[in-house]
Amino acid sequence: MQTWAIIAQKGGQSKTTLATGFAVEAAREGAAVVILDADDRQGSALYWSERRDDNDVMVKDSSIAGLPLHISRGRASGKIDLIIIDTPANSKDIAMLAAEQADFVIIPVAPRGLDVHSVLQTVKQVQQAGTPFAVILTQVPHQGGEGQEARAGFAAKGVTLFDSRLHFRKDFYKATPLGRTAVETEPDGKAAGELRSAYYEAKRLSGYANNLISEDV
């Protein structure tokens, strides 16, 4: 079993888009997946789950104190392949605990000045936790050089970056209120292609294997 934490101290960085998108892609491969929604203010993953018709991804509400227990129980059960922690904005305590509990941390950031500055603080936190991580650019404008400038800035600081990126596309935002992902609503669309690429890259960077627990029982 692996645990991925999606962490960004600033809101609006596409954390839930990634959490739900990655969870659905893993489930499509046959994995048993749980999303832990640690955002007690917005609960975006729970909102998504309540509107979802399929029961392929379990979403659980989790307090900061409950994270270690949920993860240890999932590991001990031998029935979970992947846990994804969807963390809130502006909560250093939850972010640090999630990073400590995770096998891999994904840090999404929109390539805007204040957002990038905020994420550099998150990077320092995750480095303190000692957990492998990578930054992924999200909500990248279709025009302009913001994406390339942000990539260059992170690379100059030695920060691992996803080659994949999510552009600002309406398919991402149309899918969430339906309890779906962009891959499900528009499987041949550009948003779907970007989400799939990011998921495959997350697997590669984290070392997440395809030999599922469900195949061994």
Secondary structure, 3 states (H helix, E strand, C coil): CEEEEECCCCCCCCHHHHHHHHHHHHHHCCCCEEEEECCCCCCHHHHHHHCCCCCCEEEEECCCCCHHHHHHHHHHHCCCCEEEEECCCCCHHHHHHHHHHCCEEEEEECCCHHHHHHHHHHHHHHHHHCCCEEEEEEEECCCCCHHHHHHHHHHHCCCCEEEEEEECCHHHHHHHHHCCCHHHHCCCCHHHHHHHHHHHHHHHHHCCCCCCHHHHC
